[in-house]
Amino acid sequence: MKFFAFWRSLASYRVRIALNLKGIAYETAPIHLVREGGHNRRPEFRAINPQMRVPVLVTPKGDVLIQSLAIIEYLDEIQPEPALLPKNPVARAKARALAELIACDIHPLNNIGPLRYLKNDMGQEQSAIDTWYHHWVIAGFEALETLMGPGPYVCGEQVTVADLCLVPQVYNARRLKVPLEKFPKIVAADAACQALAAFDRARPENQPDTE
Ligand SMILES: N[C@@H](CCC(=O)N[C@@H](CS)C(=O)NCC(=O)O)C(=O)O
């Protein structure tokens, strides 16, 4: 598999964890999201993903897959073990809900493209952008912390797609200095995941394009 990604992209990080958990071999093709306005905006990458975002996974047959949650479900279907969704339909819906809380409701508000737009096109000061970032992460984490059970992982005993979304989001929150003391369950689930080799290998600092 060929994996277009950026070392500190949260959506790429989610898919890397899934690839590692499943033991699926892949080759990273780094796409720098910052240099020269973002290499994701170059015509050659736009031809691969018209959305100009990472991650993109290209299968051995040449199918081009975008959107981290769709890619993770694809990986779960071609390589069912270890399962990233519980078997029980209600538990499945809950795992998907917590994954989406992070991936659909927190992450898009603090993604590099929208933040760059706030700064460059809307003339916002960096301090206002930082306030915006913290506000949406904290609002999402407050809800998540309330919804989470006792652990050790986001949805209990099984590592699910929700953990694949949580760990990158916590990494980013720490990088941007969001205080996490109010979120003991989130911090504990992150630590439980980090203890697993598949999560460790997926860390941004362990990637070939890390800086
Ligand atoms: N919903 C998408 C989000 C993908 C996404 O926004 N990726 C970011 C990096 S985490 C990106 O490529 N941003 C480039 C930009 O916004 O210009 C997914 O889950 O794959």
The ligand as an SDF file (V2000), in Angstrom:
LIG
                    3D

 20 19  0  0  0  0  0  0  0  0999 V2000
  -12.0160   14.2650    7.1830 N   0  0  0  0  0  0  0  0  0  0  0  0
  -10.7040   14.0660    6.6390 C   0  0  0  0  0  0  0  0  0  0  0  0
   -9.8000   15.1900    7.0770 C   0  0  0  0  0  0  0  0  0  0  0  0
   -8.5000   15.1940    6.3010 C   0  0  0  0  0  0  0  0  0  0  0  0
   -7.7180   16.4320    6.6130 C   0  0  0  0  0  0  0  0  0  0  0  0
   -8.2850   17.5020    6.8120 O   0  0  0  0  0  0  0  0  0  0  0  0
   -6.4060   16.3170    6.6230 N   0  0  0  0  0  0  0  0  0  0  0  0
   -5.5800   17.4470    6.9650 C   0  0  0  0  0  0  0  0  0  0  0  0
   -4.3950   17.0210    7.7730 C   0  0  0  0  0  0  0  0  0  0  0  0
   -4.8910   16.2980    9.2970 S   0  0  0  0  0  0  0  0  0  0  0  0
   -5.1100   18.1180    5.6990 C   0  0  0  0  0  0  0  0  0  0  0  0
   -4.7100   17.4610    4.7700 O   0  0  0  0  0  0  0  0  0  0  0  0
   -5.1740   19.4400    5.6810 N   0  0  0  0  0  0  0  0  0  0  0  0
   -4.6860   20.2020    4.5800 C   0  0  0  0  0  0  0  0  0  0  0  0
   -5.4420   21.4710    4.4270 C   0  0  0  0  0  0  0  0  0  0  0  0
   -6.4250   21.6710    5.1220 O   0  0  0  0  0  0  0  0  0  0  0  0
   -4.9930   22.2720    3.6010 O   0  0  0  0  0  0  0  0  0  0  0  0
  -10.1410   12.7190    7.0890 C   0  0  0  0  0  0  0  0  0  0  0  0
  -10.5610   12.2340    8.1380 O   0  0  0  0  0  0  0  0  0  0  0  0
   -9.3250   12.1320    6.3690 O   0  0  0  0  0  0  0  0  0  0  0  0
  1  2  1  0
  2  3  1  0
  2 18  1  0
  3  4  1  0
  4  5  1  0
  5  6  2  0
  5  7  1  0
  7  8  1  0
  8  9  1  0
  8 11  1  0
  9 10  1  0
 11 12  2  0
 11 13  1  0
 13 14  1  0
 14 15  1  0
 15 16  2  0
 15 17  1  0
 18 19  2  0
 18 20  1  0
M  END
$$$$
